[in-house]
């Protein structure tokens, strides 16, 4: 084990900045850039030598986001509205939900999304199904 500690000591000055919590947005941006570089290097290889470093760096970035950039609480319908606006989608362009009248009723709060609709929307937009879950009054979404 002594050799491992010795090697870590020699390289710690290079790794420490990646593994400590950023103190400001400049340090945060530097860590995001480093993570992007690591992910480009690693690709889809989960057994890559640097995969655990990328995972830890992701944890550091996420912790900063949670502390400094909390996401607002929004309802599933608010998420749907946001996605429609972001992707410039009209009510008639959501076959995952159904006819325009069904979309309108959901957006107006007269109907709720069913499980099939939630699954298809989740697949289309690449987000978790619980984003649309209506059993809890609000959920968090990045914007």
C-alpha positions in Angstrom: 0.0 0.0 0.0 2.9 2.3 0.6 3.6 2.5 -3.1 0.0 3.5 -3.8 0.2 6.3 -1.2 3.5 7.5 -2.6 2.1 7.6 -6.2 -1.0 9.5 -4.9 1.2 12.0 -3.1 3.2 12.7 -6.3 0.1 13.3 -8.4 -2.2 14.9 -5.8 -1.5 18.5 -6.7 -2.9 17.7 -10.2 -6.0 15.8 -8.9 -7.0 17.9 -5.9 -8.4 20.8 -7.8 -10.8 18.4 -9.6 -12.0 16.7 -6.5 -12.6 19.7 -4.2 -15.8 21.7 -4.1 -15.5 24.8 -6.3 -15.7 28.1 -4.4 -17.1 30.1 -7.3 -18.5 29.9 -10.8 -15.1 30.1 -12.4 -13.8 27.1 -10.6 -17.2 25.4 -11.3 -16.8 26.0 -15.1 -13.3 24.7 -15.0 -14.5 21.4 -13.4 -17.3 21.1 -16.0 -14.8 21.6 -18.8 -12.5 19.0 -17.2 -15.4 16.5 -16.9 -16.4 17.1 -20.6 -12.8 16.3 -21.6 -12.8 13.2 -19.4 -16.1 12.0 -20.9 -14.8 12.5 -24.4 -11.7 10.5 -23.5 -13.6 7.7 -21.8 -16.5 7.4 -24.2 -18.8 4.5 -23.5 -16.0 2.5 -21.7 -17.3 2.1 -18.1 -14.1 0.1 -17.2 -11.8 2.9 -18.4 -9.1 3.8 -15.9 -10.5 7.3 -15.6 -14.1 6.4 -15.2 -14.1 6.6 -11.4 -12.4 10.0 -11.6 -15.2 11.2 -14.0 -17.8 9.9 -11.6 -16.3 11.7 -8.6 -15.9 14.9 -10.6 -19.6 14.6 -11.6 -20.4 14.2 -7.9 -18.5 17.4 -7.1 -20.3 19.3 -9.8 -23.7 18.0 -8.7 -23.0 19.0 -5.1 -22.1 22.6 -6.2 -25.3 22.7 -8.4 -27.5 21.6 -5.5 -25.9 24.1 -3.1 -25.6 27.1 -5.3 -28.0 26.6 -8.2 -31.1 24.9 -6.8 -33.7 23.9 -9.4 -37.2 25.3 -9.0 -40.0 23.1 -7.9 -42.5 22.7 -10.8 -45.4 20.5 -11.6 -45.4 17.9 -14.4 -47.7 20.1 -16.4 -45.2 22.9 -16.0 -42.5 20.6 -17.3 -44.6 19.7 -20.3 -45.2 23.4 -21.0 -41.5 24.1 -20.8 -40.7 21.2 -23.1 -43.3 22.4 -25.6 -41.8 25.9 -25.6 -38.2 24.8 -25.6 -38.8 22.5 -28.6 -41.3 24.8 -30.3 -44.0 22.1 -30.2 -47.7 22.9 -30.6 -50.4 21.0 -28.9 -51.2 19.1 -32.1 -47.5 17.9 -32.3 -47.7 15.6 -29.3 -48.8 12.2 -30.6 -47.5 10.7 -27.3 -50.4 12.3 -25.5 -53.1 12.1 -28.1 -55.3 14.6 -30.0 -54.9 18.3 -29.5 -58.0 18.4 -27.3 -56.4 15.9 -24.9 -53.2 17.9 -24.7 -55.3 21.1 -24.1 -57.2 19.4 -21.3 -54.0 18.2 -19.6 -52.4 21.7 -19.9 -55.6 23.2 -18.4 -55.6 20.7 -15.5 -58.8 19.0 -16.5 -57.0 15.7 -17.2 -53.9 14.0 -15.9 -51.2 12.2 -18.0 -51.6 8.5 -17.9 -48.6 6.1 -17.6 -48.4 5.4 -21.3 -48.2 9.1 -22.1 -45.6 9.7 -19.4 -43.4 6.8 -20.7 -43.6 8.1 -24.3 -42.9 11.7 -23.3 -40.0 10.5 -21.2 -38.6 8.6 -24.1 -39.1 11.4 -26.6 -37.4 14.1 -24.4 -34.9 11.9 -22.7 -36.0 12.7 -19.1 -37.0 10.6 -16.2 -40.6 9.4 -16.0 -41.0 10.7 -12.5 -40.6 14.2 -13.9 -44.2 14.0 -14.9 -45.5 12.1 -11.8 -48.6 13.7 -10.5 -48.8 11.9 -7.1 -46.6 14.6 -5.5 -47.5 18.2 -6.0 -44.2 19.4 -7.3 -40.9 18.1 -8.7 -37.6 19.6 -9.8 -36.5 20.2 -13.4 -33.5 21.9 -14.9 -34.3 24.8 -17.1 
